[in-house]
Amino acid sequence: MQPISMTQRVCLVTGGNSGIGFEMCRGMAKAGFHVVMVSRGKERGAPALEKLQSEFGESIEMMLCDMSDLENIPILCAEYTAKFDRLDVLLNNAGALWGNREHTAQGNEMTFGVNHLGYFAMTQAFLPLLKSTENSRIVNTASEAHKMSRLDFTNLNFENKRYSQWRTYCNSKLCNILFTRELARQLEGTGIITHSFHPGVVRTRFAEDARGIMRLFWPLFRLTMIGSKRGAKTGLHLALSDDAGSSTGEYWSTSKRRKGNRAARNDVNATRLWELTEKMLDE
Ligand SMILES: NC(=O)c1ccc[n+]([C@@H]2O[C@H](COP(=O)([O-])OP(=O)(O)OC[C@H]3O[C@@H](n4cnc5c(N)ncnc54)[C@H](OP(=O)(O)O)[C@@H]3O)[C@@H](O)[C@H]2O)c1
């Protein structure tokens, strides 16, 4: 079957069935895009799809991809490219914090595996299509939590160390920013724009799996958080605005360019992370 030749712009949102991703699906559909909401599974995906379709009809559809097994990514990509011949916006957003140490199907520590390797592998899989689509964009959900990272490039999988749910999460969010910087460098001259952003501290299902003190205080902390709609604003600004289209590789929050911390501006480490990631994915 030939892919449909679309004149309508198409957007793919990972982790689109919940929280910030759900609101980014809504925002992109409102902006006139055909939206592919990617869900880990049908159970959580189907009710979200139903809600979105009640608002936007057939402009929203669902595809499945559990990113804890990277082999699912080429399967998703094949399903997508069999149907569409363009990808205008890729929103890498699926992510979480794991209370206990877990591993992906490839044996990587889960936080690093889903939050960083997932973004990397998803982007690589869709790059040919993003390159052949004019003015495409890649937007990566990162976090201010990167400021508390202590990334050890010799131990990206956090092995032989007491597991820290918070540290592994913060490290993975620094990876999102470094990945975006290096991606922008590699995409120079292609016309593709890429940015990362902090959505704010948002009342979503994030940290549902937290353990210890974090689990204890999170419900209280939730009272002070912003809603998902507000949390989606910066991501939508990066996907849609002329402002974000005038530069690439930057880190944003509240729809403004931010510096991030010193580790997040380290181009040597951005290249190093890229090379180590490529090596890991080749193994
Ligand atoms: N909430 C915040 O305050 C905050 C702050 C900074 C950054 N962020 C970032 O924002 C992004 C979205 O999080 P959220 O706050 O909207 O939380 P959320 O409501 O829990 O949404 C997370 C989404 O990621 C999906 N996901 C998790 N593991 C996955 C896997 N293995 N494969 C595929 N999808 C998977 C979830 O699927 P299921 O529904 O199946 O679980 C869900 O759709 C994350 O990258 C997070 O790090 C959040």
PDBQT file of the ligand as one rigid body, heavy atoms in Angstrom, charges set to zero:
ROOT
HETATM    1  N1  LIG A 301       5.131  16.692  35.337  1.00  0.00    +0.000 N 
HETATM    2  C1  LIG A 301       6.174  17.481  35.518  1.00  0.00    +0.000 C 
HETATM    3  O1  LIG A 301       6.242  18.295  36.476  1.00  0.00    +0.000 OA
HETATM    4  C2  LIG A 301       7.330  17.450  34.554  1.00  0.00    +0.000 A 
HETATM    5  C3  LIG A 301       8.363  18.398  34.719  1.00  0.00    +0.000 A 
HETATM    6  C4  LIG A 301       9.422  18.388  33.825  1.00  0.00    +0.000 A 
HETATM    7  C5  LIG A 301       9.436  17.470  32.787  1.00  0.00    +0.000 A 
HETATM    8  N2  LIG A 301       8.443  16.547  32.668  1.00  0.00    +0.000 N 
HETATM    9  C6  LIG A 301       8.518  15.596  31.553  1.00  0.00    +0.000 C 
HETATM   10  O2  LIG A 301       7.310  15.627  30.825  1.00  0.00    +0.000 OA
HETATM   11  C7  LIG A 301       7.145  14.419  30.081  1.00  0.00    +0.000 C 
HETATM   12  C8  LIG A 301       5.720  13.948  30.200  1.00  0.00    +0.000 C 
HETATM   13  O3  LIG A 301       5.444  13.619  31.542  1.00  0.00    +0.000 OA
HETATM   14  P1  LIG A 301       4.077  13.992  32.278  1.00  0.00    +0.000 P 
HETATM   15  O4  LIG A 301       4.431  14.886  33.412  1.00  0.00    +0.000 OA
HETATM   16  O5  LIG A 301       3.068  14.427  31.306  1.00  0.00    +0.000 OA
HETATM   17  O6  LIG A 301       3.722  12.588  32.944  1.00  0.00    +0.000 OA
HETATM   18  P2  LIG A 301       2.613  11.472  32.610  1.00  0.00    +0.000 P 
HETATM   19  O7  LIG A 301       1.266  12.049  32.730  1.00  0.00    +0.000 OA
HETATM   20  O8  LIG A 301       2.989  10.323  33.466  1.00  0.00    +0.000 OA
HETATM   21  O9  LIG A 301       2.912  11.118  31.067  1.00  0.00    +0.000 OA
HETATM   22  C9  LIG A 301       4.015  10.374  30.700  1.00  0.00    +0.000 C 
HETATM   23  C10 LIG A 301       3.731   9.706  29.387  1.00  0.00    +0.000 C 
HETATM   24  O10 LIG A 301       4.908   8.915  29.011  1.00  0.00    +0.000 OA
HETATM   25  C11 LIG A 301       4.471   7.596  28.731  1.00  0.00    +0.000 C 
HETATM   26  N3  LIG A 301       5.499   6.574  28.978  1.00  0.00    +0.000 N 
HETATM   27  C12 LIG A 301       6.113   6.269  30.130  1.00  0.00    +0.000 A 
HETATM   28  N4  LIG A 301       6.900   5.195  29.954  1.00  0.00    +0.000 NA
HETATM   29  C13 LIG A 301       6.778   4.820  28.667  1.00  0.00    +0.000 A 
HETATM   30  C14 LIG A 301       7.297   3.778  27.881  1.00  0.00    +0.000 A 
HETATM   31  N5  LIG A 301       8.091   2.842  28.406  1.00  0.00    +0.000 N 
HETATM   32  N6  LIG A 301       6.948   3.697  26.580  1.00  0.00    +0.000 NA
HETATM   33  C15 LIG A 301       6.100   4.595  26.029  1.00  0.00    +0.000 A 
HETATM   34  N7  LIG A 301       5.546   5.603  26.724  1.00  0.00    +0.000 NA
HETATM   35  C16 LIG A 301       5.872   5.706  28.030  1.00  0.00    +0.000 A 
HETATM   36  C17 LIG A 301       3.272   7.395  29.639  1.00  0.00    +0.000 C 
HETATM   37  O11 LIG A 301       2.535   6.250  29.207  1.00  0.00    +0.000 OA
HETATM   38  P3  LIG A 301       1.470   5.519  30.206  1.00  0.00    +0.000 P 
HETATM   39  O12 LIG A 301       0.265   6.414  30.212  1.00  0.00    +0.000 OA
HETATM   40  O13 LIG A 301       1.244   4.196  29.571  1.00  0.00    +0.000 OA
HETATM   41  O14 LIG A 301       2.120   5.436  31.545  1.00  0.00    +0.000 OA
HETATM   42  C18 LIG A 301       2.573   8.723  29.462  1.00  0.00    +0.000 C 
HETATM   43  O15 LIG A 301       1.850   8.733  28.254  1.00  0.00    +0.000 OA
HETATM   44  C19 LIG A 301       8.199  13.463  30.631  1.00  0.00    +0.000 C 
HETATM   45  O16 LIG A 301       9.278  13.392  29.717  1.00  0.00    +0.000 OA
HETATM   46  C20 LIG A 301       8.664  14.124  31.921  1.00  0.00    +0.000 C 
HETATM   47  O17 LIG A 301      10.003  13.810  32.224  1.00  0.00    +0.000 OA
HETATM   48  C21 LIG A 301       7.377  16.513  33.520  1.00  0.00    +0.000 A 
ENDROOT
TORSDOF 0
